Amino acid sequence: MARVTVEDCILKIPNRFELVLIAAQRARNISRGEELTLDRDNDKNPVVALREIAEETVQPAELEQDLIKSLLRAPEPEPVEEEVIDLIATDENIFGVMDVSEEPLPDTGNEDLSADDIEAAIAAELGGGGRR
């Protein structure tokens, strides 16, 4: 078979959209390492996929199931309660969470500042001079 055209495959899969989806899935499967059912003949994966469909060496129904499976989105499993506890309370404190036995942060004296005072201090530090 020289070059494969869509006309060669349309007899096997009449819907052109479905043909493109199935051929693309087969080309992806070939890229992932599935065995070829024909000689490559220096063709790229999409051409090999179309040749396989035209010569009926692959089953379109199986490729359709592969396509559906690849498009399904399974919900992520909920974490087990012990996993959540392990993430929060660790002996090594690898997450940088302050242990209650650690000493508190030093007093900076700025705890009584209002939001406006803090904003003005930041603006003065940045050279803005105040509110806009």
PEGIRA-V176721 format. One line per field, one symbol per residue. psi: psi as a letter, one per 40 degrees, with the letter a starting at -180 (. if undefined). Layout:
BEGIN
psi->???
END
This chain:
BEGIN
psi->hbhhidddddddgdhddddddddddddddddeeiiieiidffiiddddddddddefeihdddddddddddeihhihiiiiddddddddhidefeeehhieeiiiiiheeedeiidddddddddddeedeai.
END
